[in-house]
Amino acid sequence: MTKAIDFLKECMAELKKSTWLSRKEVVQSTILVAIVVALTSAYVGLIDFGLTKVLGVVVGGR
């Protein structure tokens, strides 16, 4: 049991050494990630749509 308590104390000590982002930085990073995900999704969706149409023509579908 003492090993677990020592481990938790060491974890807390390491967390106190960490530097944390400010609220503004977290919000900006979150918005940037959301924009990149949206753009990537749109790109993959367009490629998928185009390849589906091309494959449909090649196979003889609609």
Backbone atoms as SQL, in Angstrom:
CREATE TABLE atoms (id INTEGER PRIMARY KEY, chain TEXT, resi INTEGER, resn TEXT, atom TEXT, x REAL, y REAL, z REAL);
INSERT INTO atoms VALUES
  (1, 'A', 1, 'MET', 'N', 0.823, -1.198, 0.000),
  (2, 'A', 1, 'MET', 'CA', 0.000, 0.000, 0.000),
  (3, 'A', 1, 'MET', 'C', 0.868, 1.264, 0.000),
  (4, 'A', 2, 'THR', 'N', 2.018, 1.182, 0.674),
  (5, 'A', 2, 'THR', 'CA', 2.874, 2.361, 0.719),
  (6, 'A', 2, 'THR', 'C', 3.467, 2.677, -0.652),
  (7, 'A', 3, 'LYS', 'N', 3.670, 1.640, -1.485),
  (8, 'A', 3, 'LYS', 'CA', 4.191, 1.891, -2.834),
  (9, 'A', 3, 'LYS', 'C', 3.184, 2.701, -3.645),
  (10, 'A', 4, 'ALA', 'N', 1.908, 2.385, -3.496),
  (11, 'A', 4, 'ALA', 'CA', 0.874, 3.113, -4.224),
  (12, 'A', 4, 'ALA', 'C', 0.801, 4.564, -3.749),
  (13, 'A', 5, 'ILE', 'N', 0.908, 4.778, -2.461),
  (14, 'A', 5, 'ILE', 'CA', 0.868, 6.141, -1.925),
  (15, 'A', 5, 'ILE', 'C', 2.097, 6.921, -2.380),
  (16, 'A', 6, 'ASP', 'N', 3.271, 6.287, -2.344),
  (17, 'A', 6, 'ASP', 'CA', 4.497, 6.942, -2.827),
  (18, 'A', 6, 'ASP', 'C', 4.376, 7.303, -4.300),
  (19, 'A', 7, 'PHE', 'N', 3.798, 6.389, -5.074),
  (20, 'A', 7, 'PHE', 'CA', 3.616, 6.649, -6.503),
  (21, 'A', 7, 'PHE', 'C', 2.721, 7.871, -6.718),
  (22, 'A', 8, 'LEU', 'N', 1.613, 7.947, -5.987),
  (23, 'A', 8, 'LEU', 'CA', 0.698, 9.081, -6.127),
  (24, 'A', 8, 'LEU', 'C', 1.362, 10.387, -5.696),
  (25, 'A', 9, 'LYS', 'N', 2.176, 10.340, -4.642),
  (26, 'A', 9, 'LYS', 'CA', 2.897, 11.542, -4.203),
  (27, 'A', 9, 'LYS', 'C', 3.876, 12.001, -5.277),
  (28, 'A', 10, 'GLU', 'N', 4.567, 11.054, -5.897),
  (29, 'A', 10, 'GLU', 'CA', 5.499, 11.406, -6.976),
  (30, 'A', 10, 'GLU', 'C', 4.758, 11.970, -8.183),
  (31, 'A', 11, 'CYS', 'N', 3.601, 11.426, -8.480),
  (32, 'A', 11, 'CYS', 'CA', 2.790, 11.954, -9.590),
  (33, 'A', 11, 'CYS', 'C', 2.394, 13.397, -9.329),
  (34, 'A', 12, 'MET', 'N', 1.942, 13.665, -8.116),
  (35, 'A', 12, 'MET', 'CA', 1.546, 15.039, -7.770),
  (36, 'A', 12, 'MET', 'C', 2.744, 15.990, -7.861),
  (37, 'A', 13, 'ALA', 'N', 3.908, 15.534, -7.410),
  (38, 'A', 13, 'ALA', 'CA', 5.108, 16.367, -7.480),
  (39, 'A', 13, 'ALA', 'C', 5.455, 16.685, -8.935),
  (40, 'A', 14, 'GLU', 'N', 5.342, 15.706, -9.818),
  (41, 'A', 14, 'GLU', 'CA', 5.635, 15.929, -11.238),
  (42, 'A', 14, 'GLU', 'C', 4.606, 16.866, -11.872),
  (43, 'A', 15, 'LEU', 'N', 3.345, 16.723, -11.496),
  (44, 'A', 15, 'LEU', 'CA', 2.310, 17.598, -12.047),
  (45, 'A', 15, 'LEU', 'C', 2.525, 19.045, -11.632),
  (46, 'A', 16, 'LYS', 'N', 3.042, 19.258, -10.436),
  (47, 'A', 16, 'LYS', 'CA', 3.313, 20.625, -9.975),
  (48, 'A', 16, 'LYS', 'C', 4.453, 21.258, -10.764),
  (49, 'A', 17, 'LYS', 'N', 5.331, 20.463, -11.330),
  (50, 'A', 17, 'LYS', 'CA', 6.444, 20.974, -12.138),
  (51, 'A', 17, 'LYS', 'C', 5.994, 21.368, -13.542),
  (52, 'A', 18, 'SER', 'N', 4.843, 20.848, -13.966),
  (53, 'A', 18, 'SER', 'CA', 4.362, 21.079, -15.325),
  (54, 'A', 18, 'SER', 'C', 3.885, 22.509, -15.507),
  (55, 'A', 19, 'THR', 'N', 4.023, 22.977, -16.738),
  (56, 'A', 19, 'THR', 'CA', 3.428, 24.270, -17.081),
  (57, 'A', 19, 'THR', 'C', 2.152, 23.982, -17.868),
  (58, 'A', 20, 'TRP', 'N', 1.103, 24.678, -17.526),
  (59, 'A', 20, 'TRP', 'CA', -0.196, 24.431, -18.126),
  (60, 'A', 20, 'TRP', 'C', -0.548, 25.578, -19.060),
  (61, 'A', 21, 'LEU', 'N', -1.298, 25.266, -20.098),
  (62, 'A', 21, 'LEU', 'CA', -1.750, 26.291, -21.030),
  (63, 'A', 21, 'LEU', 'C', -2.773, 27.189, -20.352),
  (64, 'A', 22, 'SER', 'N', -2.826, 28.430, -20.814),
  (65, 'A', 22, 'SER', 'CA', -3.853, 29.335, -20.299),
  (66, 'A', 22, 'SER', 'C', -5.188, 28.984, -20.952),
  (67, 'A', 23, 'ARG', 'N', -6.253, 29.506, -20.386),
  (68, 'A', 23, 'ARG', 'CA', -7.584, 29.237, -20.930),
  (69, 'A', 23, 'ARG', 'C', -7.680, 29.708, -22.386),
  (70, 'A', 24, 'LYS', 'N', -7.095, 30.875, -22.662),
  (71, 'A', 24, 'LYS', 'CA', -7.121, 31.427, -24.017),
  (72, 'A', 24, 'LYS', 'C', -6.407, 30.493, -24.993),
  (73, 'A', 25, 'GLU', 'N', -5.259, 29.956, -24.591),
  (74, 'A', 25, 'GLU', 'CA', -4.506, 29.046, -25.454),
  (75, 'A', 25, 'GLU', 'C', -5.273, 27.746, -25.698),
  (76, 'A', 26, 'VAL', 'N', -5.945, 27.258, -24.680),
  (77, 'A', 26, 'VAL', 'CA', -6.734, 26.028, -24.841),
  (78, 'A', 26, 'VAL', 'C', -7.881, 26.260, -25.806),
  (79, 'A', 27, 'VAL', 'N', -8.570, 27.384, -25.678),
  (80, 'A', 27, 'VAL', 'CA', -9.697, 27.697, -26.574),
  (81, 'A', 27, 'VAL', 'C', -9.196, 27.842, -28.007),
  (82, 'A', 28, 'GLN', 'N', -8.084, 28.556, -28.193),
  (83, 'A', 28, 'GLN', 'CA', -7.540, 28.740, -29.541),
  (84, 'A', 28, 'GLN', 'C', -7.123, 27.403, -30.156),
  (85, 'A', 29, 'SER', 'N', -6.491, 26.564, -29.375),
  (86, 'A', 29, 'SER', 'CA', -6.066, 25.252, -29.875),
  (87, 'A', 29, 'SER', 'C', -7.271, 24.389, -30.236),
  (88, 'A', 30, 'THR', 'N', -8.305, 24.446, -29.418),
  (89, 'A', 30, 'THR', 'CA', -9.515, 23.663, -29.676),
  (90, 'A', 30, 'THR', 'C', -10.188, 24.121, -30.962),
  (91, 'A', 31, 'ILE', 'N', -10.270, 25.418, -31.162),
  (92, 'A', 31, 'ILE', 'CA', -10.875, 25.951, -32.389),
  (93, 'A', 31, 'ILE', 'C', -10.050, 25.541, -33.602),
  (94, 'A', 32, 'LEU', 'N', -8.724, 25.624, -33.489),
  (95, 'A', 32, 'LEU', 'CA', -7.856, 25.234, -34.597),
  (96, 'A', 32, 'LEU', 'C', -8.032, 23.754, -34.940),
  (97, 'A', 33, 'VAL', 'N', -8.097, 22.909, -33.931),
  (98, 'A', 33, 'VAL', 'CA', -8.295, 21.468, -34.165),
  (99, 'A', 33, 'VAL', 'C', -9.644, 21.228, -34.840),
  (100, 'A', 34, 'ALA', 'N', -10.686, 21.916, -34.394),
  (101, 'A', 34, 'ALA', 'CA', -12.005, 21.746, -34.996),
  (102, 'A', 34, 'ALA', 'C', -11.995, 22.158, -36.475),
  (103, 'A', 35, 'ILE', 'N', -11.304, 23.245, -36.796),
  (104, 'A', 35, 'ILE', 'CA', -11.213, 23.709, -38.188),
  (105, 'A', 35, 'ILE', 'C', -10.455, 22.691, -39.038),
  (106, 'A', 36, 'VAL', 'N', -9.342, 22.189, -38.527),
  (107, 'A', 36, 'VAL', 'CA', -8.553, 21.208, -39.283),
  (108, 'A', 36, 'VAL', 'C', -9.353, 19.928, -39.502),
  (109, 'A', 37, 'VAL', 'N', -10.081, 19.487, -38.486),
  (110, 'A', 37, 'VAL', 'CA', -10.907, 18.281, -38.621),
  (111, 'A', 37, 'VAL', 'C', -12.001, 18.507, -39.667),
  (112, 'A', 38, 'ALA', 'N', -12.644, 19.668, -39.640),
  (113, 'A', 38, 'ALA', 'CA', -13.694, 19.967, -40.610),
  (114, 'A', 38, 'ALA', 'C', -13.144, 20.001, -42.035),
  (115, 'A', 39, 'LEU', 'N', -11.999, 20.644, -42.220),
  (116, 'A', 39, 'LEU', 'CA', -11.399, 20.713, -43.560),
  (117, 'A', 39, 'LEU', 'C', -10.971, 19.328, -44.050),
  (118, 'A', 40, 'THR', 'N', -10.379, 18.549, -43.177),
  (119, 'A', 40, 'THR', 'CA', -9.961, 17.203, -43.550),
  (120, 'A', 40, 'THR', 'C', -11.164, 16.337, -43.893),
  (121, 'A', 41, 'SER', 'N', -12.230, 16.459, -43.114),
  (122, 'A', 41, 'SER', 'CA', -13.448, 15.696, -43.376),
  (123, 'A', 41, 'SER', 'C', -14.052, 16.075, -44.723),
  (124, 'A', 42, 'ALA', 'N', -14.079, 17.365, -45.006),
  (125, 'A', 42, 'ALA', 'CA', -14.616, 17.816, -46.290),
  (126, 'A', 42, 'ALA', 'C', -13.763, 17.288, -47.445),
  (127, 'A', 43, 'TYR', 'N', -12.447, 17.329, -47.294),
  (128, 'A', 43, 'TYR', 'CA', -11.548, 16.834, -48.330),
  (129, 'A', 43, 'TYR', 'C', -11.754, 15.340, -48.580),
  (130, 'A', 44, 'VAL', 'N', -11.789, 14.560, -47.513),
  (131, 'A', 44, 'VAL', 'CA', -11.982, 13.118, -47.651),
  (132, 'A', 44, 'VAL', 'C', -13.363, 12.825, -48.237),
  (133, 'A', 45, 'GLY', 'N', -14.367, 13.588, -47.813),
  (134, 'A', 45, 'GLY', 'CA', -15.712, 13.402, -48.359),
  (135, 'A', 45, 'GLY', 'C', -15.769, 13.684, -49.850),
  (136, 'A', 46, 'LEU', 'N', -15.102, 14.746, -50.292),
  (137, 'A', 46, 'LEU', 'CA', -15.090, 15.070, -51.724),
  (138, 'A', 46, 'LEU', 'C', -14.350, 13.998, -52.529),
  (139, 'A', 47, 'ILE', 'N', -13.230, 13.539, -52.006),
  (140, 'A', 47, 'ILE', 'CA', -12.487, 12.475, -52.688),
  (141, 'A', 47, 'ILE', 'C', -13.340, 11.213, -52.768),
  (142, 'A', 48, 'ASP', 'N', -14.003, 10.864, -51.678),
  (143, 'A', 48, 'ASP', 'CA', -14.857, 9.684, -51.653),
  (144, 'A', 48, 'ASP', 'C', -15.995, 9.823, -52.672),
  (145, 'A', 49, 'PHE', 'N', -16.627, 10.992, -52.703),
  (146, 'A', 49, 'PHE', 'CA', -17.715, 11.231, -53.641),
  (147, 'A', 49, 'PHE', 'C', -17.228, 11.099, -55.078),
  (148, 'A', 50, 'GLY', 'N', -16.079, 11.724, -55.372),
  (149, 'A', 50, 'GLY', 'CA', -15.532, 11.667, -56.729),
  (150, 'A', 50, 'GLY', 'C', -15.152, 10.255, -57.137),
  (151, 'A', 51, 'LEU', 'N', -14.493, 9.527, -56.252),
  (152, 'A', 51, 'LEU', 'CA', -14.101, 8.162, -56.585),
  (153, 'A', 51, 'LEU', 'C', -15.319, 7.254, -56.742),
  (154, 'A', 52, 'THR', 'N', -16.355, 7.496, -55.957),
  (155, 'A', 52, 'THR', 'CA', -17.587, 6.717, -56.092),
  (156, 'A', 52, 'THR', 'C', -18.204, 6.939, -57.465),
  (157, 'A', 53, 'LYS', 'N', -18.238, 8.185, -57.910),
  (158, 'A', 53, 'LYS', 'CA', -18.802, 8.495, -59.234),
  (159, 'A', 53, 'LYS', 'C', -17.947, 7.875, -60.347),
  (160, 'A', 54, 'VAL', 'N', -16.630, 7.996, -60.240),
  (161, 'A', 54, 'VAL', 'CA', -15.737, 7.442, -61.255),
  (162, 'A', 54, 'VAL', 'C', -15.878, 5.919, -61.296),
  (163, 'A', 55, 'LEU', 'N', -15.904, 5.277, -60.158),
  (164, 'A', 55, 'LEU', 'CA', -16.043, 3.836, -60.097),
  (165, 'A', 55, 'LEU', 'C', -17.390, 3.396, -60.660),
  (166, 'A', 56, 'GLY', 'N', -18.421, 4.184, -60.400),
  (167, 'A', 56, 'GLY', 'CA', -19.740, 3.875, -60.957),
  (168, 'A', 56, 'GLY', 'C', -19.739, 3.897, -62.482),
  (169, 'A', 57, 'VAL', 'N', -19.031, 4.869, -63.061),
  (170, 'A', 57, 'VAL', 'CA', -18.941, 4.963, -64.529),
  (171, 'A', 57, 'VAL', 'C', -18.111, 3.800, -65.057),
  (172, 'A', 58, 'VAL', 'N', -17.018, 3.473, -64.405),
  (173, 'A', 58, 'VAL', 'CA', -16.143, 2.399, -64.864),
  (174, 'A', 58, 'VAL', 'C', -16.850, 1.044, -64.801),
  (175, 'A', 59, 'VAL', 'N', -17.555, 0.804, -63.725),
  (176, 'A', 59, 'VAL', 'CA', -18.222, -0.482, -63.557),
  (177, 'A', 59, 'VAL', 'C', -19.475, -0.551, -64.433),
  (178, 'A', 60, 'GLY', 'N', -20.017, 0.560, -64.818),
  (179, 'A', 60, 'GLY', 'CA', -21.184, 0.563, -65.700),
  (180, 'A', 60, 'GLY', 'C', -22.473, 0.858, -64.981),
  (181, 'A', 61, 'GLY', 'N', -22.351, 1.365, -63.775),
  (182, 'A', 61, 'GLY', 'CA', -23.547, 1.752, -63.017),
  (183, 'A', 61, 'GLY', 'C', -24.049, 3.092, -63.476),
  (184, 'A', 62, 'ARG', 'N', -24.666, 3.786, -62.600),
  (185, 'A', 62, 'ARG', 'CA', -25.246, 5.088, -62.950),
  (186, 'A', 62, 'ARG', 'C', -24.215, 6.154, -62.989);
